[in-house]
Amino acid sequence: MINKVINRIRAVRDTSKGRSETRTVLQALSLNEDVITRELVEVFKSMLDRYNWTENEALLLKGVDRIRSGYLASRETVELMDHGAGNSNSERTEKEMHTGVLKTVNVSDVCRTASTQTVWGELIFRIIRRFKPLSILELGTCLGVSGAYQVSALSLNGKGVFNTLEGSDELARLADRNLRTINYQSYNVHVGRFSDILPTVLPGVPPIDFAFIDGHHDKVATQNYYDQIYPFLSKRAILIFDDINWSTGMDEFWTQICKNGIGIKVSFDLGKWGVCVIDKDHVGAEKRVHRITL
């Protein structure tokens, strides 16, 4: 018990120190000549300062909370085919990920362990509200909690289409059911292995302004998804990679993409998430990585 308390105190101390250092970094970046970088900085600052939501924003965020609460209270079980990398200790082969692993799971457990947490959902909501993307792509719908944040933001913006890909038809069904409650029609849930349906989906969507890459935490696969998506990105876009610290392979991917990722101008390492600013007009520009704590 004493060790747990000590570890908690250390974690709070380290977080406080990290946030203090983050404020210094963000203050310097607020003078950056790149508009998108400056706008992202303002979003990060607003999260640090505990941004006060407007009445309409708060109303929609409460709706997302209800969706999450419904899942957590659910006694439903679903049978799903998992084409991902499993957990961080799994060593699935390429064949296993391609064929998939069939398993029966509780919806509440999926929500608890795999759905986007509130703090991250509110961040993605805030980014979309700020940048007002016209085309969003998500890899990894899961139960649609992260999608609910994104579709809710689009509904307030009054424009933009959301396309999300999910490998499990059962999870896609549940996600679609709850996304419909937001009363925003410009979204599509595509079902299938990412490697199978991404080549079909990408040519049919408008140039992508914002992408959230989640759902298959494998170094090689994630790099392949980036390579496939890049030609369909707008000249200026924002990409978020989830769980960059999930495994050694994902950590290696993040280090590599920050250094060598084509079109990536600035990257923000948030610990769990990696946020990248794309600038196709300056592909040879010096790449910068900033580590921040929210």
BAMIDREN-346661 format. One line per 4 residues: their letters; for each residue x, y, z of N, C-alpha, C. Coordinates in steps of 0.001 Angstrom, whole numbers, plus 500000, padded with zeros to 6 digits. Example, Ala and Ser with C-alpha at 12.3 -4.5 7.8 and 13.67 -1.06 7.14 Angstrom:
BEGIN
as) 513190/494310/507800/512300/495500/507800/513200/496700/507800 | 512850/497750/507080/513670/498940/507140/512900/500030/507870
//
This chain:
BEGIN
mink) 500823/498803/500000/500000/500000/500000/500866/501259/500000 | 501903/501262/500860/502792/502427/500938/503485/502649/499600 | 503929/501546/498973/504603/501670/497673/503660/502239/496618 | 502387/501838/496671/501416/502359/495713/501235/503860/495896
vinr) 501167/504297/497152/501010/505726/497442/502229/506498/496942 | 503421/505950/497216/504658/506607/496778/504702/506705/495252 | 504337/505621/494595/504339/505626/493129/503334/506630/492584 | 502187/506746/493260/501175/507705/492827/501692/509135/492975
irav) 502356/509410/494083/502916/510747/494318/503957/511074/493253 | 504791/510087/492932/505805/510296/491899/505163/510568/490542 | 504080/509838/490251/503395/510022/488968/502804/511423/488865 | 502198/511890/489963/501626/513245/489983/502718/514285/489820
rdts) 503831/514060/490501/504964/514996/490419/505513/515050/488995 | 505678/513865/488396/506224/513813/487039/505259/514456/486037 | 503941/514225/486246/502954/514824/485351/502956/516339/485475 | 503043/516836/486709/503069/518286/486933/504299/518906/486283
kgrs) 505435/518229/486437/506669/518710/485815/506540/518691/484301 | 505956/517605/483778/505784/517486/482330/504885/518576/481785 | 503819/518911/482508/502897/519955/482051/503561/521325/482097 | 504395/521537/483108/505115/522808/483187/506065/522960/481999
etrt) 506777/521882/481672/507683/521912/480526/506898/522053/479225 | 505713/521434/479180/504863/521528/477991/504450/522970/477731 | 504083/523679/478792/503673/525080/478632/504803/525910/478026 | 506031/525604/478429/507179/526322/477881/507340/526030/476391
vlqa) 507211/524752/476033/507327/524356/474630/506222/524999/473801 | 504987/524948/474307/503855/525493/473568/503948/527002/473400 | 504464/527663/474415/504627/529113/474320/505582/529474/473183 | 506658/528713/473065/507619/528961/471984/506996/528651/470628
lsln) 506209/527561/470560/505604/527160/469291/504459/528071/468870 | 503911/528836/469799/502810/529741/469448/503264/530830/468489 | 504585/530991/468352/505153/531973/467422/505540/531332/466095 | 505248/530021/465953/505613/529302/464737/504931/529909/463520
edvi) 505639/529902/462400/505090/530506/461183/504021/529643/460525 | 503946/528371/460893/502979/527461/460286/501632/527578/460992 | 500587/527868/460219/499265/528115/460791/498718/526892/461511 | 498815/525708/460879/498249/524509/461496/498958/524177/462803
trel) 500284/524341/462818/501027/524090/464056/500567/525042/465151 | 500401/526302/464823/499943/527282/465816/498548/526929/466329 | 497672/526500/465406/496314/526142/465818/496316/524920/466741 | 497154/523935/466419/497270/522764/467299/497775/523165/468674
vevf) 498721/524072/468692/499255/524570/469961/498130/525174/470806 | 497242/525925/470153/496126/526528/470887/495182/525461/471433 | 494995/524384/470663/494167/523279/471151/494802/522651/472382 | 496102/522379/472318/496799/521773/473458/496740/522690/474688
ksml) 496910/523981/474464/496824/524941/475574/495436/524895/476206 | 494406/524830/475364/493038/524827/475888/492771/523576/476715 | 493377/522454/476340/493203/521232/477119/493926/521334/478455 | 495098/521945/478456/495827/522147/479710/495057/523058/480654
dryn) 494389/524050/480068/493661/525035/480867/492230/524606/481162 | 491899/523356/480820/490562/522810/481048/489507/523674/480366 | 489552/523629/479046/488674/524417/478182/487213/524324/478616 | 486535/525460/478665/485112/525497/478990/484293/525284/477720
wten) 483563/524186/477688/482767/523862/476506/481586/524802/476368 | 481187/525062/475130/479959/525810/474913/478780/524927/475315 | 477616/525509/475396/476433/524747/475803/476151/523597/474838 | 476259/523876/473539/475996/522829/472546/477061/521741/472568
eall) 478332/522143/472768/479410/521157/472865/479202/520253/474071 | 478880/520860/475206/478671/520089/476437/477514/519106/476272 | 476479/519539/475559/475315/518683/475347/475683/517441/474541 | 476447/517638/473461/476846/516497/472638/477846/515599/473351
lkgv) 478742/516176/474134/479700/515363/474888/478987/514516/475941 | 477919/515035/476507/477117/514227/477433/476479/513055/476698 | 476124/513286/475429/475578/512198/474621/476593/511088/474422 | 477863/511459/474188/478921/510453/474055/479101/509713/475377
drir) 479029/510437/476479/479142/509803/477798/478037/508765/477994 | 476844/509073/477506/475737/508108/477634/475999/506866/476805 | 476564/507052/475622/476913/505898/474788/477920/505019/475520 | 478954/505645/476086/479968/504895/476825/479351/504178/478024
sgyl) 478525/504885/478780/477896/504296/479973/477017/503111/479602 | 476330/503228/478469/475493/502124/478009/476313/500883/477717 | 477456/501073/477075/478336/499937/476802/478866/499323/478105 | 479290/500170/479018/479874/499675/480269/478861/498897/481103
asre) 477595/499257/480968/476544/498576/481727/475983/497369/480984 | 476402/497178/479738/475840/496119/478902/476259/494724/479382 | 475329/493787/479269/475624/492380/479561/475723/491570/478272 | 475708/492258/477158/475751/491604/475857/477140/491050/475568
tvel) 477172/489911/474927/478428/489344/474440/478370/489284/472920 | 479536/489405/472311/479597/489323/470849/480744/488400/470454 | 480553/487761/469324/481606/486924/468760/482278/487733/467649 | 483569/487919/467784/484236/488758/466787/485512/488108/466273
mdhg) 485856/488503/465053/487088/488057/464418/488101/489190/464549 | 489139/488947/465327/490148/489972/465599/491304/489826/464610 | 491447/490837/463731/492532/490827/462750/493712/491686/463200 | 493667/492147/464448/494723/493024/464947/495912/492263/465505
agns) 496727/493000/466252/497950/492424/466802/497747/491808/468179 | 496484/491744/468646/496229/491186/469974/496542/492202/471051 | 497155/491757/472158/497610/492712/473170/499105/492946/473009 | 499638/493821/473853/501033/494228/473672/502018/493088/473886
nser) 501564/491992/474539/502445/490846/474771/502250/489729/473749 | 501273/489936/472855/501010/488908/471838/502123/488892/470799 | 502303/487728/470225/503277/487596/469135/502583/486918/467953 | 501510/487557/467494/500756/486988/466393/501563/487053/465103
teke) 501428/486005/464323/502109/485957/463029/501298/486747/462006 | 501920/487026/460862/501215/487703/459773/500005/486875/459333 | 500170/485551/459323/499074/484682/458924/497908/484777/459903 | 498215/484791/461211/497158/484890/462224/496403/486198/462103
mhtg) 497135/487294/461854/496475/488589/461728/495634/488654/460459 | 496093/487983/459408/495331/487986/458157/494073/487128/458288 | 494230/485932/458854/493096/485023/459012/492142/485521/460093 | 492716/486076/461169/491920/486547/462293/491821/485516/463391
vlkt) 491575/486003/464606/491405/485136/465772/489978/485304/466271 | 489206/484217/466244/487808/484267/466657/487719/484184/468180 | 486943/485093/468766/486777/485061/470218/485439/485662/470607 | 484945/485241/471777/483705/485774/472337/484050/486714/473477
vnvs) 483509/487917/473426/483881/488937/474412/482638/489640/474938 | 482761/490184/476142/481710/491017/476707/481841/492437/476151 | 480738/493016/475740/480754/494383/475217/481330/495347/476243 | 480974/495137/477506/481482/496030/478562/483003/495958/478662
dvcr) 483555/494769/478494/485012/494620/478564/485684/495293/477371 | 485078/495166/476199/485641/495827/475015/485673/497332/475228 | 484577/497876/475750/484514/499317/475999/485561/499741/477016 | 485703/498945/478068/486619/499304/479155/488079/499265/478708
tast) 488405/498314/477851/489816/498114/477505/490227/498697/476159 | 489268/498864/475246/489654/499247/473886/489106/500584/473410 | 488051/501083/474040/487460/502341/473570/488282/503544/474030 | 488220/504602/473249/488960/505830/473543/488516/506419/474877
qtvw) 489472/506713/475737/489175/507297/477035/488697/508736/476873 | 488002/509228/477892/487352/510539/477811/488332/511662/477470 | 489474/511703/478132/490413/512807/477909/490891/512847/476468 | 491109/511665/475874/491564/511606/474480/490406/511895/473533
geli) 489222/511432/473881/488059/511720/473053/487769/513216/473000 | 487903/513877/474140/487670/515318/474171/488737/516065/473387 | 489958/515536/473359/491013/516165/472570/490701/516064/471080 | 490302/514885/470621/489999/514719/469200/488777/515557/468812
frii) 487814/515656/469713/486632/516503/469514/487055/517960/469356 | 487950/518397/470211/488415/519800/470188/489196/520095/468910 | 490029/519149/468481/490803/519361/467253/489868/519508/466055 | 488858/518652/465973/487930/518713/464841/487103/519988/464888
rrfk) 486709/520405/466069/485967/521664/466190/486828/522838/465736 | 488095/522785/466028/488997/523893/465694/489329/523937/464201 | 489603/522762/463628/490095/522722/462253/488992/522540/461213 | 487840/522058/461654/486698/521869/460753/487063/521107/459468
plsi) 487584/519896/459611/487936/519086/458425/486682/518719/457635 | 486846/518623/456332/485729/518236/455471/485691/516732/455236 | 486814/516058/455501/486878/514610/455281/487746/513975/456361 | 487165/513013/457077/487864/512320/458165/487897/510827/457864
lelg) 489046/510219/458113/489189/508767/457984/489648/508199/459316 | 489002/507120/459747/489396/506425/460971/489619/504956/460650 | 490727/504407/461117/490969/502967/461041/490810/502400/462442 | 489770/501605/462653/489528/501015/463960/488316/501613/464639
tclg) 487121/501276/464152/485882/501815/464710/485651/501347/466132 | 485936/500066/466374/485624/499399/467641/484131/499595/467919 | 483765/500087/469092/482359/500281/469440/481818/501638/469001 | 482682/502439/468386/482228/503735/467887/482297/504866/468880
vsga) 483004/504674/469999/483109/505759/470982/483957/506902/470423 | 485124/506562/469883/485945/507612/469264/485201/508228/468090 | 484468/507399/467338/483672/507903/466230/482587/508856/466693 | 482008/508585/467860/480958/509454/468396/481511/510849/468693
yqvs) 482722/510916/469211/483346/512228/469435/483539/512966/468110 | 483995/512230/467104/484291/512858/465812/483014/513277/465085 | 482020/512409/465052/480764/512738/464378/480044/513864/465112 | 480123/513874/466436/479507/514954/467216/480134/516299/466864
alsl) 481466/516314/466731/482151/517555/466366/481745/518002/464972 | 481642/517055/464034/481221/517397/462675/479803/517953/462661 | 478928/517382/463484/477536/517845/463503/477460/519300/463958 | 478298/519677/464913/478330/521069/465352/478967/521970/464301
ngkg) 479975/521439/463612/480598/522209/462534/479620/522428/461377 | 478672/521505/461223/477690/521618/460161/478193/521166/458802 | 479332/520476/458784/479883/519995/457517/480947/518945/457811 | 481265/518162/456767/482304/517145/456896/481739/515740/456871
vfnt) 482480/514821/456245/482070/513421/456172/483066/512560/456941 | 482545/511538/457620/483346/510654/458468/483268/509245/457910 | 484431/508680/457573/484514/507291/457121/485359/506502/458107 | 484808/505401/458604/485523/504602/459591/485528/503140/459178
legs) 486632/502440/459432/486816/501044/459028/486919/500150/460260 | 486217/499036/460219/486221/498088/461334/486280/496656/460810 | 487136/495846/461416/487302/494472/460972/486207/493535/461427 | 485524/493864/462528/484491/492997/463082/483107/493511/462708
dela) 482295/492658/462058/480950/493101/461687/480073/493316/462916 | 480308/492565/463995/479516/492733/465208/479801/494082/465879 | 481078/494453/465984/481412/495755/466559/480913/496880/465666 | 481028/496695/464354/480549/497710/463406/479039/497920/463560
rlad) 478313/496825/463779/476853/496925/463961/476520/497759/465193 | 477209/497482/466297/476957/498233/467524/477349/499703/467365 | 478482/499927/466714/478945/501298/466504/477941/502086/465678 | 477485/501493/464572/476538/502175/463691/475241/502495/464431
rnlr) 474799/501568/465257/473568/501784/466021/473667/503023/466900 | 474809/503215/467522/474963/504366/468415/475315/505654/467675 | 476044/505544/466578/476340/506750/465802/475062/507355/465228 | 474080/506522/464929/472810/507031/464401/472095/507935/465398
tiny) 472355/507752/466697/471667/508566/467709/472153/510004/467702 | 473286/510268/467062/473829/511636/467034/473078/512498/466025 | 472326/511856/465141/471506/512574/464164/472357/513398/463204 | 473420/512753/462703/474254/513360/461660/474480/512286/460605
qsyn) 474051/512552/459402/473974/511500/458396/475263/511252/457613 | 476200/512195/457642/477377/512092/456764/478484/511236/457377 | 478171/509963/457559/479196/509035/458045/478964/507666/457414 | 480034/506884/457324/479958/505536/456769/480830/504599/457604
vhvg) 480282/503439/457934/481033/502400/458643/481325/501290/457638 | 482599/501092/457327/483017/500075/456362/483550/498861/457118 | 483120/497672/456729/483470/496459/457464/484379/495561/456629 | 485474/495111/457256/486396/494195/456607/487811/494414/457095
rfsd) 488703/493516/456705/490117/493703/457025/490595/494994/456380 | 491372/495773/457130/491861/497041/456587/492575/496826/455260 | 493408/495794/455218/494201/495544/454009/493328/495215/452807 | 492119/494688/453067/491208/494327/451982/490380/495517/451498
ilpt) 489876/496319/452433/488898/497349/452050/489488/498749/451902 | 490667/498985/452474/491253/500324/452361/491484/500718/450898 | 492001/499834/450056/492205/500214/448650/490905/500556/447928 | 489786/500024/448408/488487/500319/447806/487886/501598/448363
vlpg) 488060/501816/449665/487465/502985/450324/488164/504280/449918 | 489493/504265/449910/490253/505507/449709/489902/506254/448424 | 489798/505587/447271/489477/506342/446050/488089/506978/446072 | 487218/506519/446957/485844/507010/446972/485573/508108/447973
vppi) 486599/508552/448722/486380/509596/449719/487029/510900/449252 | 486517/512047/449733/487157/513327/449411/488567/513358/450002 | 489433/514259/449514/490774/514375/450103/490696/514464/451626 | 491509/513663/452291/491399/513493/453750/492152/514604/454478
dfaf) 491417/515335/455308/492001/516432/456090/492462/515971/457472 | 491852/514881/457944/492125/514405/459306/491997/512892/459328 | 492988/512213/459884/492940/510750/459970/493325/510298/461366 | 492607/509299/461855/492873/508704/463169/493185/507234/462933
idgh) 494449/506852/463138/494911/505497/462843/494966/504691/464140 | 494028/503763/464259/493903/502958/465473/493380/501585/465050 | 493641/500569/465848/492993/499293/465598/493894/498144/465181 | 495066/498404/464639/495984/497324/464267/497388/497756/464675
hdkv) 497745/497449/465897/498982/497971/466476/500178/497095/466125 | 500511/497136/464865/501631/496370/464347/502521/497323/463548 | 503820/497253/463779/504767/498193/463157/504655/498206/461632 | 504765/497046/461026/504765/496963/459564/503404/497357/459001
atqn) 502328/496868/459636/500983/497165/459146/500693/498660/459210 | 501064/499295/460324/500787/500724/460483/501546/501549/459450 | 502796/501160/459175/503567/501852/458143/502897/501679/456775 | 502402/500485/456512/501722/500236/455242/500459/501079/455110
yydq) 499714/501213/456216/498502/502028/456170/498850/503485/455869 | 499913/503975/456496/500325/505357/456233/500699/505529/454763 | 501451/504593/454240/501870/504666/452829/500667/504646/451896 | 499646/503864/452241/498449/503788/451408/497613/505060/451499
iypf) 497524/505616/452699/496661/506775/452933/497273/508061/452395 | 498598/508170/452454/499260/509439/452136/498828/510042/450798 | 498766/509290/449700/498369/509907/448430/496968/510511/448445 | 496124/510084/449387/494743/510551/449452/494539/511661/450493
lskr) 495628/512092/451126/495550/513191/452083/495487/514527/451357 | 494833/515512/451984/494895/516881/451496/496341/517366/451596 | 496643/518472/450920/497996/519016/451000/498369/519342/452438 | 497415/519836/453191/497630/520078/454620/496659/519192/455390
aili) 497154/518370/456262/496311/517434/457000/496908/517165/458371 | 496095/516559/459218/496530/516141/460553/496280/514641/460681 | 497284/513914/461158/497156/512483/461420/497417/512215/462896 | 496610/511335/463462/496843/510882/464833/497050/509376/464812
fddi) 498152/508942/465398/498425/507518/465572/498186/507175/467039 | 497312/506213/467294/497017/505808/468670/498028/504766/469147 | 498277/504759/470447/499094/503732/471108/500496/503615/470527 | 501170/504753/470366/502533/504726/469826/503521/504101/470810
nwst) 503120/503991/472086/503986/503361/473092/503478/501983/473486 | 502610/501402/472675/501920/500148/473005/502854/498953/473016 | 503855/498963/472160/504787/497838/472050/506111/498362/471504 | 507118/497517/471556/508413/497896/470989/508278/498222/469508
gmde) 507482/497410/468806/507291/497636/467382/506631/498970/467087 | 505598/499332/467861/504924/500610/467640/505831/501778/468010 | 506648/501597/469030/507611/502637/469397/508619/502848/468266 | 509049/501752/467673/509985/501843/466547/509320/502520/465344
fwtq) 508051/502171/465108/507327/502816/464006/507269/504320/464211 | 506916/504741/465426/506765/506175/465709/508096/506905/465522 | 509165/506327/466012/510486/506950/465851/510827/507093/464374 | 510525/506052/463605/510842/506045/462178/509995/507044/461399
ickn) 508699/507095/461687/507807/507976/460934/508123/509440/461218 | 508521/509735/462444/508887/511118/462786/510131/511567/462020 | 511046/510635/461819/512303/510968/461139/512178/510941/459622 | 511432/509958/459108/511454/509704/457666/510093/509766/456982
gigi) 509019/509997/457741/507691/509990/457144/507533/511072/456085 | 507195/510675/454873/507050/511634/453791/505934/512629/454107 | 506219/513907/453918/505221/514946/454107/505003/515392/455534 | 505589/514681/456507/505385/515060/457910/506314/516220/458263
kvsf) 505716/517312/458701/506470/518522/459000/506780/518649/460485 | 505767/518442/461313/505902/518558/462766/505169/517394/463412 | 505747/516824/464455/505110/515742/465203/505052/516096/466679 | 503964/515706/467314/503806/515895/468753/503658/514521/469399
dlgk) 504552/514220/470322/504526/512961/471057/503797/513199/472370 | 502560/512666/472478/501753/512847/473677/501839/511638/474607 | 502783/510761/474347/502926/509556/475164/502113/508420/474585 | 500803/508528/474648/499912/507505/474080/499642/507775/472611
wgvc) 499454/509028/472258/499144/509418/470888/500323/510122/470238 | 500424/509943/468931/501350/510725/468129/500548/511555/467150 | 500754/512865/467152/500003/513772/466293/500955/514360/465259 | 500634/514209/463983/501511/514657/462901/500829/515709/462036
vidk) 501592/516727/461679/501129/517764/460765/501723/517478/459386 | 500853/517343/458398/501282/517038/457026/501353/518323/456211 | 502432/518463/455452/502580/519587/454525/503214/519054/453245 | 502378/518738/452257/502878/518129/451027/503671/519105/450157
dhvg) 503518/520393/450418/504249/521393/449633/505685/521572/450108 | 506006/520997/451261/507355/521140/451817/507846/519785/452329 | 507864/518787/451438/508217/517430/451844/509668/517313/452288 | 510524/518230/451848/511930/518152/452229/512287/518997/453423
aekr) 511271/519618/454045/511534/520502/455183/512042/519713/456382 | 512769/520387/457235/513285/519759/458454/512123/519298/459325 | 512230/518083/459828/511167/517515/460656/511468/517774/462133 | 510439/518145/462858/510604/518434/464293/509629/517611/465113
vhri) 510112/517144/466266/509288/516364/467180/509273/517059/468538 | 508068/517234/469087/507920/517882/470388/507177/516947/471330 | 507723/516719/472501/507079/515862/473496/506323/516741/474480 | 505036/516458/474627/504220/517280/475508/503345/516388/476408
tl) 502951/516930/477550/502130/516231/478523/500849/517018/478730 | 499701/516360/478541/498417/517036/478718/497746/516562/479997
//
